[in-house]
Amino acid sequence: MPQKDIIFTLEATGFYHLPLAFWLKDRGYSVRVINPLATKKMVKSNIRKTKTDKIDSNSLAWMAQLGEGYSFEEDHLTSQLKILCRHLAFLKKMVERLKKHDQSLEFREIIFANDDINFLPEIRAHSQEIISILEKKIKRVAERILKIGEEIPEVKYLDSLPGISPLLACKIYSEIGRIDRFKQVKSLIAFAGIDPQVSQSGNSLNSSGRLSKRGSPYLRYYLFLAARASIRSDPELKEYYLKKKKQGKHFYVCLAGVSRKLLLRIYRVLKDKRNYIKTPTLENL
């Protein structure tokens, strides 16, 4: 049997499954990855509350036969891009927290202003020094991300969309990866976690309007950033945003709607492998 016909099924366990997934893929084997929420639901469907490695393995094998999960197609370049983008987000979060901490120290200096010994200026200087170092690191990481993005054609397609900068295009692609792993646009929307929660009982089907927030929180955040920028640069999306706002929708609800429309465009340009061209039927997928 050819190696590509042998399918290995792994459960997504943060980043722990990645070394094995890459090892198998690099040697020509097919790899499928299943969301642990799906496997948990499968185990819970069993009447007996029994959980063993053998039962988990059988559940994964059964779900693989049903076509659950997605084909692991991540390449080394995309993986590097994802690591760098997430590292950049981590560094920015650290700087944000340090700046808030520095502000609180600045406010507390008033308490010790007349004391003979005031240790807060020294602490603040140390804090500002760390912030300065991190900001330089952030700049270097961003430059490296853009350099990798130049080698990926799909990044240029995303960059052609209104509201998406070259750096943001790299970030979005690092989370989406190869678009072929999403059979339809609904799968990509669900992966971003901007699909509405749905509850069904019998013939009754209700949507709460709240986002499922399943999938990649990074992609969801990047889309919200792109949505905020696009309503300033794209008349169509701006009109949609203002329409929802007039209906009394909350700011984040309006932004989620814009994010979804933007994701439809992203799916289209990645599928067609081309730059964005505004057409009246673009979003009628």
C-alpha positions, 0 to 999 in steps of 0.5 A, a space after each residue: 500500500 502506498 504511504 499516501 493511502 495510509 491515513 494517520 489521525 491525530 487529536 489536536 492537542 495545542 502544539 503537542 501534536 505538531 512534531 508528529 504530524 510534520 514527521 508523518 507528512 514529511 515522509 509521505 503519509 496522509 494526516 488528519 487532525 480532529 478537534 478535541 471537542 469533537 472527540 469529547 462529544 463522541 466519547 460522551 455519546 457512549 452510555 457507559 462513562 468509560 475513558 481509556 486510551 483504547 476507547 479514545 483511539 477507536 473513537 478517533 479511528 471511527 471519526 476518521 472513517 466518517 471524514 471528520 477533522 481536516 487534512 493536515 497540509 501545513 508546510 514548514 514556511 506557513 508554520 514558521 509564519 504562524 509561530 512568528 505572528 503568534 510570538 509578535 502578538 505575545 510580545 505586544 501583549 507584554 508591552 501593553 501590560 507593562 505600559 499599564 503597569 508603568 502608568 499605575 506606578 506613575 500615579 502612585 509616585 504622588 503618594 511618595 513625592 515628599 518622602 526622603 526615599 522614593 524608590 518608584 522612579 528607579 522601578 519606572 526606569 527599569 520598566 521603561 527600559 524593558 518596554 524599549 527592548 521589547 519594542 525593538 524586538 517587535 519591530 524585528 519580528 514584524 520585519 521577519 514576518 513581512 520577509 516570509 510573506 513575500 515568498 507566499 503568493 496568497 499573502 499578496 492576494 489578501 493584501 489586495 483587499 481593502 483594510 488589510 495591510 501587508 503585515 495583517 495579510 501575513 497574520 491572517 494567512 498564518 492562521 488560515 493556511 491552505 484554503 483547500 482544507 476548507 470544503 466550503 466558506 461556512 467551514 472557514 467561518 466556523 474556524 474563525 468562530 464568527 458563526 452564530 450559536 444554533 440550538 435545535 430541538 425537534 422542528 424548532 431551530 433557534 439562533 441566539 445571535 451570539 458568536 460561537 467563538 470556536 476555532 482560532 481566536 487569533 484569526 478572529 482578532 485579526 479579522 476584527 482589526 481588518 474590519 475596523 480598517 475596512 469600514 474606513 476604506 471600503 464604501 460598501 462595508 462602511 454602508 453595511 456597518 452604518 446600516 447595522 448601527 442604525 438598527 441599534 446593533 452593538 458595536 461588536 455585533 456590527 464589527 462581527 458582521 463586517 468581519 464575516 463579509 470580509 471573510 467571504 472575500 478572503 475565501 474567494 480570492 484564496 480559492 481563485 488565487 487572484 487579487 481582489 476585484 470588486 464585483 456585484 456578485 462577489 459575496 453570493 457564494 
